[in-house]
Amino acid sequence: MNGSTNADSGALTFGLYTTTSAAVGSFARIWANELKDRRIRVNTNIPGLTVTPGLNGTQPTEEKSAEFRDLLAGQVPMGRLADPDEIAAAVLFLACDRSSFITGSGLYADGGLNQT
């Protein structure tokens, strides 16, 4: 399942988004327990700020997009935004046998954003 770092933030203007993001994590924990006898693992991927066409499209010009990305990157302890391939790698990890003892968990691929 995909969650959001906003589930932990309590951001003032994102009430509905934050609440539904928190619900995703709760569903994952409940379903992990309900599906354990069928050997189905359920986890939540929690991506951080990621360079996507959607993010880039929030600004009217490429110059403004670059400024916005820099502003966001300044909030991330690693000092940059995620590449989509990094988020995909986290999802792949949760889907493979290397995470066979992980269920009901959230994996934060957020550059430390919610960990500080």
N, C-alpha and C positions, 0 to 999 in steps of 0.2 A: 504494500500500500504506500501511497505517497502522502506525506504529511507536510508540515510547514514549521519553520522556526518561529513563526508568529504565534503558534500554540502556546509558547512559553512567555511571550513578551507582554501581553496585556496592553497592546498598543491602543491608544485612545480612539483613533479613527477607524480601527479595523475590528470592531467588536464581533460582528457576524462571522467574518473570515477567521478570526482567532478562535472563536467558539467552535466552529465546524472543524477547524484543524485539530483542535484538542479532541474532538469526538472521534476523528480518524484514529488517533493513538489509542483511545479507549476501546474502540471496536477491535483493533489489532490484538490488544491484550485479552479481551473477552473471547474472540474467535480462536486465539492461540490455545486457550484453555478448552474451549468446546471441541476443537478439532484434533487435539493431541492424540486421542485414541486411533485416529485415522492416519497418524504420522504426517499430518499437514502442519507445517510451520507458518506462522503469520507474523510478519515484522513490518515496521514502518521505516521507509527511507525519508529522511528529513533533510532536504537539500537547503543549502544556503543561497546567497545571492549568486546568480549564474548568468553569464553572458548568453542571451538568447535574442532572437528577433523581436520577441515581445518586449523585452527590457529596452532594447535599442529603439523600438518604435514609440516609446513614451515621450520622446522629445522631438521638437519640430525640425532640427537640423542635426547633421552628424557631429558638428562641433558641440552642440548642447548635449548630445548623447554621450560624447567622450567626457565632458565635464560631469555629467550625472554619474557615469560609471566610476570616475575618479572619486567623487563624493561618497558613493556607496562603498568602494574599496577601502576608503579611509576608516570605515566602521568595522572592518573585518580584521581581526588580529593578524592574519597572514598577509594583510595588505593588498589583497587582490580579490577579484571575483572568480568563481569557479568556471571552469570550462565544462561544457555539457558532457564531454567524455569522462570527466572525473566523477560526475554524478552517476553516469551509466556504470562505471566501475563499482561504485558502492552498491547499486542495485544488483549487479551481477554477483557480487560477493554474497549478498543475502540469498540469492537464488541457487547458489552452488553448494556442494557438499562441505566446503570449508567452513561453512557457518551452520553445520548440522546440529549444534547444541545451542543455537540462538533462536528463541521464539518469544513472542510477546514484547519484543524490544524495539526501540527506535534507534536507528543509526544516523547520527548527525554528520553529514558531509557539508559542513558549514564554515570551514576555515577557522573554527573557534568562536564564531559570532555569538552563539548562545552559551558558550562555556566560560566566558569571562565575567 
